Amino acid sequence: MKREISKRTRRIGVIINYASLVLFIIVFYAGEYRSWDAPTIIGGIIALVVAFLSFIYLYVKTHLWKFVHTSIEKLDERQVHVIHDSLRYSYSIFSILSLSYILVLTLTARFSINTLTTSGKASLGMIMLGGLIYLAHTLPASIIAWNEREVFLD
């Protein structure tokens, strides 16, 4: 018997997942620019663990990850419509965030002497790129989790 996960719980899960991802990126930036002291390392580990656990609960246990990554031939008309809408919204959100990030990098490089590109901190850009890749893969499932009435745990 499957148990339904409430919309409120799913929304909290989406917020926790993305907040912990953003927190991890911020902690990583702080570690690179200040120092990797014990509180920074512990904060980064905690943020990463929370992101991982919320990913498992929100996307894996509810099968949203599998649903969004299923071949279209295996879906009924309603499911195709739900995924299409989530992909449409995801594309818009992802495009705006990615282009904003590129704009910030460009402006930083243009108006600052100490930039990510000139400071030798290539790992910072890689962390942000990893975050964007994660966002691209989870955003459609997050939109479904946020909007759909019924999503079940196994």
TIVO-2410 file (N, C-alpha, C; in nm, 3 decimals):
# residues 154
REC num residu      c1      c2      c3 atome chaine
REC   1      M   0.083  -0.118   0.000     N      A
REC   1      M   0.000   0.000   0.000    CA      A
REC   1      M   0.088   0.125   0.000     C      A
REC   2      K   0.058   0.215  -0.089     N      A
REC   2      K   0.136   0.337  -0.100    CA      A
REC   2      K   0.076   0.445  -0.012     C      A
REC   3      R   0.163   0.523   0.046     N      A
REC   3      R   0.124   0.632   0.134    CA      A
REC   3      R   0.151   0.763   0.061     C      A
REC   4      E   0.052   0.852   0.064     N      A
REC   4      E   0.067   0.981  -0.005    CA      A
REC   4      E   0.150   1.076   0.080     C      A
REC   5      I   0.232   1.153   0.013     N      A
REC   5      I   0.310   1.257   0.079    CA      A
REC   5      I   0.241   1.390   0.048     C      A
REC   6      S   0.211   1.466   0.149     N      A
REC   6      S   0.132   1.588   0.131    CA      A
REC   6      S   0.207   1.693   0.050     C      A
REC   7      K   0.131   1.782  -0.011     N      A
REC   7      K   0.189   1.889  -0.090    CA      A
REC   7      K   0.275   1.979   0.000     C      A
REC   8      R   0.229   2.006   0.121     N      A
REC   8      R   0.304   2.090   0.214    CA      A
REC   8      R   0.438   2.026   0.247     C      A
REC   9      T   0.440   1.897   0.273     N      A
REC   9      T   0.564   1.826   0.303    CA      A
REC   9      T   0.659   1.828   0.183     C      A
REC  10      R   0.604   1.808   0.064     N      A
REC  10      R   0.687   1.813  -0.057    CA      A
REC  10      R   0.746   1.951  -0.077     C      A
REC  11      R   0.667   2.054  -0.054     N      A
REC  11      R   0.718   2.191  -0.070    CA      A
REC  11      R   0.829   2.220   0.030     C      A
REC  12      I   0.812   2.174   0.153     N      A
REC  12      I   0.917   2.191   0.253    CA      A
REC  12      I   1.042   2.115   0.209     C      A
REC  13      G   1.024   1.996   0.152     N      A
REC  13      G   1.137   1.918   0.102    CA      A
REC  13      G   1.212   1.990  -0.009     C      A
REC  14      V   1.139   2.052  -0.101     N      A
REC  14      V   1.202   2.128  -0.210    CA      A
REC  14      V   1.283   2.244  -0.152     C      A
REC  15      I   1.224   2.316  -0.058     N      A
REC  15      I   1.292   2.430   0.004    CA      A
REC  15      I   1.418   2.383   0.077     C      A
REC  16      I   1.406   2.277   0.155     N      A
REC  16      I   1.522   2.225   0.229    CA      A
REC  16      I   1.631   2.179   0.133     C      A
REC  17      N   1.592   2.108   0.027     N      A
REC  17      N   1.690   2.058  -0.068    CA      A
REC  17      N   1.769   2.170  -0.133     C      A
REC  18      Y   1.700   2.270  -0.187     N      A
REC  18      Y   1.770   2.378  -0.255    CA      A
REC  18      Y   1.841   2.472  -0.158     C      A
REC  19      A   1.784   2.492  -0.039     N      A
REC  19      A   1.850   2.577   0.061    CA      A
REC  19      A   1.981   2.513   0.106     C      A
REC  20      S   1.980   2.381   0.126     N      A
REC  20      S   2.103   2.314   0.167    CA      A
REC  20      S   2.207   2.316   0.055     C      A
REC  21      L   2.163   2.308  -0.069     N      A
REC  21      L   2.256   2.319  -0.182    CA      A
REC  21      L   2.319   2.458  -0.187     C      A
REC  22      V   2.237   2.562  -0.172     N      A
REC  22      V   2.287   2.699  -0.172    CA      A
REC  22      V   2.380   2.720  -0.052     C      A
REC  23      L   2.343   2.668   0.064     N      A
REC  23      L   2.428   2.679   0.182    CA      A
REC  23      L   2.563   2.612   0.159     C      A
REC  24      F   2.562   2.494   0.096     N      A
REC  24      F   2.687   2.426   0.067    CA      A
REC  24      F   2.775   2.511  -0.024     C      A
REC  25      I   2.717   2.571  -0.127     N      A
REC  25      I   2.795   2.656  -0.219    CA      A
REC  25      I   2.851   2.776  -0.144     C      A
REC  26      I   2.770   2.838  -0.059     N      A
REC  26      I   2.817   2.954   0.019    CA      A
REC  26      I   2.931   2.914   0.113     C      A
REC  27      V   2.915   2.801   0.181     N      A
REC  27      V   3.019   2.753   0.273    CA      A
REC  27      V   3.146   2.721   0.194     C      A
REC  28      F   3.131   2.662   0.077     N      A
REC  28      F   3.248   2.631  -0.005    CA      A
REC  28      F   3.321   2.759  -0.045     C      A
REC  29      Y   3.244   2.860  -0.089     N      A
REC  29      Y   3.304   2.989  -0.123    CA      A
REC  29      Y   3.375   3.050  -0.002     C      A
REC  30      A   3.311   3.042   0.114     N      A
REC  30      A   3.372   3.096   0.236    CA      A
REC  30      A   3.502   3.023   0.269     C      A
REC  31      G   3.501   2.892   0.253     N      A
REC  31      G   3.622   2.814   0.278    CA      A
REC  31      G   3.735   2.849   0.184     C      A
REC  32      E   3.701   2.871   0.059     N      A
REC  32      E   3.805   2.905  -0.039    CA      A
REC  32      E   3.860   3.045  -0.017     C      A
REC  33      Y   3.776   3.140   0.022     N      A
REC  33      Y   3.821   3.278   0.037    CA      A
REC  33      Y   3.876   3.310   0.175     C      A
REC  34      R   3.823   3.245   0.279     N      A
REC  34      R   3.874   3.271   0.413    CA      A
REC  34      R   3.971   3.159   0.450     C      A
REC  35      S   3.916   3.053   0.504     N      A
REC  35      S   3.999   2.937   0.535    CA      A
REC  35      S   3.908   2.817   0.558     C      A
REC  36      W   3.968   2.702   0.547     N      A
REC  36      W   3.894   2.579   0.572    CA      A
REC  36      W   3.914   2.538   0.718     C      A
REC  37      D   3.857   2.618   0.809     N      A
REC  37      D   3.865   2.583   0.949    CA      A
REC  37      D   3.757   2.479   0.982     C      A
REC  38      A   3.760   2.428   1.103     N      A
REC  38      A   3.668   2.320   1.143    CA      A
REC  38      A   3.521   2.358   1.126     C      A
REC  39      P   3.475   2.476   1.171     N      A
REC  39      P   3.334   2.510   1.153    CA      A
REC  39      P   3.291   2.516   1.005     C      A
REC  40      T   3.381   2.563   0.920     N      A
REC  40      T   3.348   2.570   0.777    CA      A
REC  40      T   3.336   2.430   0.718     C      A
REC  41      I   3.428   2.344   0.753     N      A
REC  41      I   3.424   2.206   0.702    CA      A
REC  41      I   3.300   2.134   0.753     C      A
REC  42      I   3.272   2.148   0.882     N      A
REC  42      I   3.154   2.082   0.941    CA      A
REC  42      I   3.026   2.138   0.879     C      A
REC  43      G   3.019   2.269   0.862     N      A
REC  43      G   2.902   2.330   0.799    CA      A
REC  43      G   2.881   2.280   0.657     C      A
REC  44      G   2.989   2.267   0.582     N      A
REC  44      G   2.979   2.216   0.446    CA      A
REC  44      G   2.933   2.072   0.442     C      A
REC  45      I   2.986   1.990   0.532     N      A
REC  45      I   2.947   1.849   0.538    CA      A
REC  45      I   2.800   1.837   0.576     C      A
REC  46      I   2.757   1.913   0.675     N      A
REC  46      I   2.616   1.909   0.717    CA      A
REC  46      I   2.524   1.951   0.603     C      A
REC  47      A   2.559   2.059   0.534     N      A
REC  47      A   2.476   2.105   0.421    CA      A
REC  47      A   2.469   2.000   0.313     C      A
REC  48      L   2.581   1.934   0.284     N      A
REC  48      L   2.584   1.830   0.181    CA      A
REC  48      L   2.502   1.708   0.222     C      A
REC  49      V   2.512   1.668   0.348     N      A
REC  49      V   2.434   1.554   0.398    CA      A
REC  49      V   2.284   1.585   0.394     C      A
REC  50      V   2.245   1.705   0.435     N      A
REC  50      V   2.103   1.744   0.430    CA      A
REC  50      V   2.053   1.745   0.285     C      A
REC  51      A   2.135   1.797   0.193     N      A
REC  51      A   2.097   1.797   0.051    CA      A
REC  51      A   2.079   1.655   0.001     C      A
REC  52      F   2.170   1.566   0.038     N      A
REC  52      F   2.162   1.427  -0.006    CA      A
REC  52      F   2.038   1.357   0.051     C      A
REC  53      L   2.016   1.373   0.181     N      A
REC  53      L   1.901   1.307   0.244    CA      A
REC  53      L   1.768   1.361   0.192     C      A
REC  54      S   1.761   1.491   0.172     N      A
REC  54      S   1.637   1.548   0.117    CA      A
REC  54      S   1.616   1.505  -0.028     C      A
REC  55      F   1.725   1.486  -0.102     N      A
REC  55      F   1.715   1.433  -0.239    CA      A
REC  55      F   1.656   1.293  -0.236     C      A
REC  56      I   1.708   1.209  -0.149     N      A
REC  56      I   1.659   1.071  -0.139    CA      A
REC  56      I   1.510   1.071  -0.104     C      A
REC  57      Y   1.472   1.146  -0.002     N      A
REC  57      Y   1.333   1.147   0.043    CA      A
REC  57      Y   1.240   1.208  -0.063     C      A
REC  58      L   1.279   1.321  -0.119     N      A
REC  58      L   1.190   1.395  -0.208    CA      A
REC  58      L   1.185   1.337  -0.349     C      A
REC  59      Y   1.297   1.297  -0.404     N      A
REC  59      Y   1.300   1.256  -0.545    CA      A
REC  59      Y   1.303   1.105  -0.564     C      A
REC  60      V   1.376   1.033  -0.480     N      A
REC  60      V   1.390   0.889  -0.499    CA      A
REC  60      V   1.272   0.813  -0.439     C      A
REC  61      K   1.240   0.839  -0.312     N      A
REC  61      K   1.132   0.764  -0.246    CA      A
REC  61      K   0.994   0.793  -0.307     C      A
REC  62      T   0.975   0.912  -0.361     N      A
REC  62      T   0.847   0.945  -0.425    CA      A
REC  62      T   0.844   0.906  -0.572     C      A
REC  63      H   0.955   0.858  -0.623     N      A
REC  63      H   0.971   0.819  -0.764    CA      A
REC  63      H   0.962   0.936  -0.861     C      A
REC  64      L   0.971   1.058  -0.811     N      A
REC  64      L   0.966   1.175  -0.900    CA      A
REC  64      L   1.086   1.178  -0.993     C      A
REC  65      W   1.203   1.139  -0.944     N      A
REC  65      W   1.323   1.136  -1.028    CA      A
REC  65      W   1.300   1.041  -1.146     C      A
REC  66      K   1.253   0.921  -1.114     N      A
REC  66      K   1.229   0.820  -1.219    CA      A
REC  66      K   1.119   0.867  -1.314     C      A
REC  67      F   1.014   0.927  -1.261     N      A
REC  67      F   0.902   0.975  -1.341    CA      A
REC  67      F   0.947   1.078  -1.444     C      A
REC  68      V   1.026   1.175  -1.400     N      A
REC  68      V   1.071   1.281  -1.490    CA      A
REC  68      V   1.170   1.228  -1.593     C      A
REC  69      H   1.245   1.122  -1.559     N      A
REC  69      H   1.344   1.068  -1.651    CA      A
REC  69      H   1.295   0.944  -1.726     C      A
REC  70      T   1.163   0.920  -1.727     N      A
REC  70      T   1.106   0.807  -1.798    CA      A
REC  70      T   1.086   0.841  -1.946     C      A
REC  71      S   1.103   0.742  -2.031     N      A
REC  71      S   1.080   0.761  -2.174    CA      A
REC  71      S   0.934   0.800  -2.197     C      A
REC  72      I   0.912   0.892  -2.288     N      A
REC  72      I   0.777   0.944  -2.313    CA      A
REC  72      I   0.682   0.836  -2.365     C      A
REC  73      E   0.736   0.734  -2.429     N      A
REC  73      E   0.652   0.625  -2.480    CA      A
REC  73      E   0.587   0.543  -2.368     C      A
REC  74      K   0.644   0.549  -2.249     N      A
REC  74      K   0.593   0.471  -2.135    CA      A
REC  74      K   0.493   0.549  -2.050     C      A
REC  75      L   0.456   0.670  -2.091     N      A
REC  75      L   0.368   0.755  -2.012    CA      A
REC  75      L   0.232   0.770  -2.078     C      A
REC  76      D   0.129   0.792  -1.996     N      A
REC  76      D  -0.003   0.821  -2.053    CA      A
REC  76      D  -0.012   0.970  -2.084     C      A
REC  77      E  -0.123   1.010  -2.143     N      A
REC  77      E  -0.137   1.148  -2.190    CA      A
REC  77      E  -0.129   1.251  -2.077     C      A
REC  78      R  -0.191   1.220  -1.965     N      A
REC  78      R  -0.186   1.312  -1.851    CA      A
REC  78      R  -0.043   1.327  -1.798     C      A
REC  79      Q   0.030   1.216  -1.787     N      A
REC  79      Q   0.167   1.220  -1.739    CA      A
REC  79      Q   0.257   1.300  -1.833     C      A
REC  80      V   0.236   1.283  -1.962     N      A
REC  80      V   0.313   1.359  -2.061    CA      A
REC  80      V   0.287   1.508  -2.043     C      A
REC  81      H   0.162   1.544  -2.020     N      A
REC  81      H   0.126   1.684  -2.000    CA      A
REC  81      H   0.192   1.740  -1.874     C      A
REC  82      V   0.191   1.663  -1.765     N      A
REC  82      V   0.252   1.707  -1.639    CA      A
REC  82      V   0.402   1.729  -1.658     C      A
REC  83      I   0.468   1.635  -1.723     N      A
REC  83      I   0.612   1.648  -1.746    CA      A
REC  83      I   0.642   1.763  -1.840     C      A
REC  84      H   0.561   1.778  -1.945     N      A
REC  84      H   0.582   1.889  -2.039    CA      A
REC  84      H   0.574   2.023  -1.967     C      A
REC  85      D   0.472   2.040  -1.884     N      A
REC  85      D   0.459   2.166  -1.809    CA      A
REC  85      D   0.578   2.188  -1.716     C      A
REC  86      S   0.620   2.083  -1.646     N      A
REC  86      S   0.733   2.098  -1.554    CA      A
REC  86      S   0.861   2.132  -1.630     C      A
REC  87      L   0.881   2.074  -1.746     N      A
REC  87      L   1.000   2.105  -1.826    CA      A
REC  87      L   0.995   2.248  -1.880     C      A
REC  88      R   0.877   2.292  -1.917     N      A
REC  88      R   0.862   2.429  -1.967    CA      A
REC  88      R   0.897   2.531  -1.859     C      A
REC  89      Y   0.843   2.513  -1.740     N      A
REC  89      Y   0.875   2.603  -1.629    CA      A
REC  89      Y   1.022   2.591  -1.590     C      A
REC  90      S   1.072   2.469  -1.586     N      A
REC  90      S   1.213   2.447  -1.550    CA      A
REC  90      S   1.306   2.517  -1.645     C      A
REC  91      Y   1.278   2.507  -1.773     N      A
REC  91      Y   1.363   2.572  -1.873    CA      A
REC  91      Y   1.368   2.723  -1.849     C      A
REC  92      S   1.254   2.782  -1.822     N      A
REC  92      S   1.249   2.926  -1.797    CA      A
REC  92      S   1.331   2.964  -1.674     C      A
REC  93      I   1.309   2.894  -1.564     N      A
REC  93      I   1.380   2.922  -1.439    CA      A
REC  93      I   1.530   2.899  -1.456     C      A
REC  94      F   1.565   2.786  -1.515     N      A
REC  94      F   1.706   2.753  -1.532    CA      A
REC  94      F   1.777   2.853  -1.622     C      A
REC  95      S   1.712   2.895  -1.729     N      A
REC  95      S   1.771   2.993  -1.820    CA      A
REC  95      S   1.798   3.124  -1.749     C      A
REC  96      I   1.700   3.170  -1.673     N      A
REC  96      I   1.717   3.296  -1.600    CA      A
REC  96      I   1.831   3.286  -1.499     C      A
REC  97      L   1.836   3.178  -1.422     N      A
REC  97      L   1.942   3.162  -1.322    CA      A
REC  97      L   2.079   3.148  -1.387     C      A
REC  98      S   2.088   3.069  -1.493     N      A
REC  98      S   2.217   3.050  -1.560    CA      A
REC  98      S   2.267   3.179  -1.623     C      A
REC  99      L   2.180   3.249  -1.691     N      A
REC  99      L   2.220   3.375  -1.754    CA      A
REC  99      L   2.255   3.481  -1.650     C      A
REC 100      S   2.184   3.480  -1.538     N      A
REC 100      S   2.217   3.574  -1.429    CA      A
REC 100      S   2.355   3.544  -1.373     C      A
REC 101      Y   2.386   3.416  -1.356     N      A
REC 101      Y   2.518   3.376  -1.307    CA      A
REC 101      Y   2.627   3.420  -1.405     C      A
REC 102      I   2.604   3.399  -1.533     N      A
REC 102      I   2.701   3.443  -1.635    CA      A
REC 102      I   2.717   3.595  -1.633     C      A
REC 103      L   2.607   3.666  -1.615     N      A
REC 103      L   2.613   3.812  -1.607    CA      A
REC 103      L   2.697   3.858  -1.487     C      A
REC 104      V   2.673   3.796  -1.372     N      A
REC 104      V   2.749   3.831  -1.252    CA      A
REC 104      V   2.898   3.803  -1.273     C      A
REC 105      L   2.931   3.688  -1.331     N      A
REC 105      L   3.071   3.657  -1.359    CA      A
REC 105      L   3.133   3.758  -1.454     C      A
REC 106      T   3.059   3.794  -1.557     N      A
REC 106      T   3.109   3.891  -1.655    CA      A
REC 106      T   3.132   4.027  -1.592     C      A
REC 107      L   3.034   4.073  -1.514     N      A
REC 107      L   3.049   4.203  -1.448    CA      A
REC 107      L   3.162   4.201  -1.346     C      A
REC 108      T   3.175   4.092  -1.275     N      A
REC 108      T   3.282   4.078  -1.177    CA      A
REC 108      T   3.417   4.084  -1.247     C      A
REC 109      A   3.430   4.013  -1.358     N      A
REC 109      A   3.556   4.013  -1.432    CA      A
REC 109      A   3.585   4.151  -1.491     C      A
REC 110      R   3.482   4.222  -1.529     N      A
REC 110      R   3.499   4.353  -1.594    CA      A
REC 110      R   3.536   4.462  -1.494     C      A
REC 111      F   3.475   4.459  -1.377     N      A
REC 111      F   3.491   4.571  -1.284    CA      A
REC 111      F   3.572   4.538  -1.159     C      A
REC 112      S   3.633   4.422  -1.154     N      A
REC 112      S   3.708   4.385  -1.035    CA      A
REC 112      S   3.843   4.328  -1.074     C      A
REC 113      I   3.942   4.358  -0.994     N      A
REC 113      I   4.074   4.303  -1.019    CA      A
REC 113      I   4.081   4.160  -0.966     C      A
REC 114      N   4.021   4.136  -0.850     N      A
REC 114      N   4.024   4.004  -0.787    CA      A
REC 114      N   3.897   3.929  -0.823     C      A
REC 115      T   3.899   3.855  -0.930     N      A
REC 115      T   3.781   3.781  -0.976    CA      A
REC 115      T   3.804   3.632  -0.964     C      A
REC 116      L   3.699   3.558  -0.987     N      A
REC 116      L   3.712   3.412  -0.985    CA      A
REC 116      L   3.805   3.365  -1.095     C      A
REC 117      T   3.804   3.435  -1.207     N      A
REC 117      T   3.885   3.391  -1.319    CA      A
REC 117      T   4.031   3.428  -1.303     C      A
REC 118      T   4.062   3.535  -1.231     N      A
REC 118      T   4.201   3.576  -1.218    CA      A
REC 118      T   4.262   3.533  -1.086     C      A
REC 119      S   4.181   3.484  -0.993     N      A
REC 119      S   4.236   3.449  -0.861    CA      A
REC 119      S   4.286   3.306  -0.854     C      A
REC 120      G   4.268   3.230  -0.960     N      A
REC 120      G   4.312   3.092  -0.958    CA      A
REC 120      G   4.218   3.001  -0.883     C      A
REC 121      K   4.099   3.045  -0.855     N      A
REC 121      K   4.001   2.966  -0.780    CA      A
REC 121      K   3.905   2.897  -0.878     C      A
REC 122      A   3.960   2.815  -0.964     N      A
REC 122      A   3.878   2.747  -1.064    CA      A
REC 122      A   3.776   2.654  -0.998     C      A
REC 123      S   3.808   2.603  -0.878     N      A
REC 123      S   3.716   2.512  -0.810    CA      A
REC 123      S   3.584   2.580  -0.775     C      A
REC 124      L   3.588   2.712  -0.755     N      A
REC 124      L   3.465   2.784  -0.724    CA      A
REC 124      L   3.368   2.780  -0.841     C      A
REC 125      G   3.419   2.803  -0.958     N      A
REC 125      G   3.335   2.794  -1.078    CA      A
REC 125      G   3.281   2.654  -1.100     C      A
REC 126      M   3.362   2.554  -1.067     N      A
REC 126      M   3.319   2.416  -1.083    CA      A
REC 126      M   3.208   2.380  -0.986     C      A
REC 127      I   3.215   2.432  -0.864     N      A
REC 127      I   3.109   2.406  -0.766    CA      A
REC 127      I   2.978   2.468  -0.814     C      A
REC 128      M   2.987   2.590  -0.865     N      A
REC 128      M   2.866   2.656  -0.915    CA      A
REC 128      M   2.813   2.583  -1.037     C      A
REC 129      L   2.900   2.538  -1.125     N      A
REC 129      L   2.858   2.461  -1.242    CA      A
REC 129      L   2.790   2.331  -1.198     C      A
REC 130      G   2.848   2.265  -1.098     N      A
REC 130      G   2.786   2.143  -1.045    CA      A
REC 130      G   2.648   2.171  -0.988     C      A
REC 131      G   2.634   2.283  -0.919     N      A
REC 131      G   2.504   2.322  -0.865    CA      A
REC 131      G   2.402   2.347  -0.975     C      A
REC 132      L   2.446   2.409  -1.084     N      A
REC 132      L   2.355   2.433  -1.197    CA      A
REC 132      L   2.315   2.303  -1.266     C      A
REC 133      I   2.409   2.209  -1.278     N      A
REC 133      I   2.376   2.079  -1.337    CA      A
REC 133      I   2.276   2.006  -1.249     C      A
REC 134      Y   2.298   2.009  -1.118     N      A
REC 134      Y   2.203   1.948  -1.025    CA      A
REC 134      Y   2.065   2.012  -1.040     C      A
REC 135      L   2.063   2.144  -1.047     N      A
REC 135      L   1.938   2.217  -1.064    CA      A
REC 135      L   1.867   2.176  -1.192     C      A
REC 136      A   1.941   2.165  -1.300     N      A
REC 136      A   1.881   2.126  -1.429    CA      A
REC 136      A   1.813   1.990  -1.420     C      A
REC 137      H   1.872   1.899  -1.345     N      A
REC 137      H   1.816   1.763  -1.335    CA      A
REC 137      H   1.704   1.751  -1.234     C      A
REC 138      T   1.704   1.834  -1.131     N      A
REC 138      T   1.601   1.820  -1.027    CA      A
REC 138      T   1.485   1.917  -1.041     C      A
REC 139      L   1.503   2.024  -1.114     N      A
REC 139      L   1.399   2.127  -1.122    CA      A
REC 139      L   1.266   2.075  -1.178     C      A
REC 140      P   1.265   1.994  -1.284     N      A
REC 140      P   1.134   1.943  -1.330    CA      A
REC 140      P   1.061   1.862  -1.222     C      A
REC 141      A   1.133   1.776  -1.150     N      A
REC 141      A   1.071   1.698  -1.042    CA      A
REC 141      A   1.028   1.788  -0.927     C      A
REC 142      S   1.103   1.894  -0.901     N      A
REC 142      S   1.066   1.988  -0.795    CA      A
REC 142      S   0.937   2.061  -0.830     C      A
REC 143      I   0.922   2.097  -0.955     N      A
REC 143      I   0.799   2.165  -0.997    CA      A
REC 143      I   0.679   2.072  -0.985     C      A
REC 144      I   0.699   1.947  -1.020     N      A
REC 144      I   0.590   1.849  -1.003    CA      A
REC 144      I   0.560   1.831  -0.855     C      A
REC 145      A   0.663   1.818  -0.773     N      A
REC 145      A   0.643   1.803  -0.627    CA      A
REC 145      A   0.570   1.924  -0.571     C      A
REC 146      W   0.600   2.041  -0.622     N      A
REC 146      W   0.541   2.165  -0.572    CA      A
REC 146      W   0.395   2.179  -0.614     C      A
REC 147      N   0.362   2.137  -0.736     N      A
REC 147      N   0.230   2.166  -0.793    CA      A
REC 147      N   0.129   2.053  -0.791     C      A
REC 148      E   0.172   1.930  -0.803     N      A
REC 148      E   0.077   1.819  -0.817    CA      A
REC 148      E   0.005   1.788  -0.687     C      A
REC 149      R  -0.119   1.745  -0.700     N      A
REC 149      R  -0.198   1.712  -0.582    CA      A
REC 149      R  -0.152   1.584  -0.516     C      A
REC 150      E  -0.121   1.481  -0.595     N      A
REC 150      E  -0.089   1.351  -0.538    CA      A
REC 150      E   0.050   1.304  -0.582     C      A
REC 151      V   0.130   1.271  -0.484     N      A
REC 151      V   0.258   1.205  -0.505    CA      A
REC 151      V   0.270   1.104  -0.391     C      A
REC 152      F   0.308   0.980  -0.426     N      A
REC 152      F   0.308   0.872  -0.327    CA      A
REC 152      F   0.449   0.826  -0.293     C      A
REC 153      L   0.467   0.787  -0.168     N      A
REC 153      L   0.589   0.719  -0.125    CA      A
REC 153      L   0.572   0.572  -0.154     C      A
REC 154      D   0.684   0.498  -0.169     N      A
REC 154      D   0.670   0.353  -0.187    CA      A
REC 154      D   0.667   0.282  -0.055     C      A
***
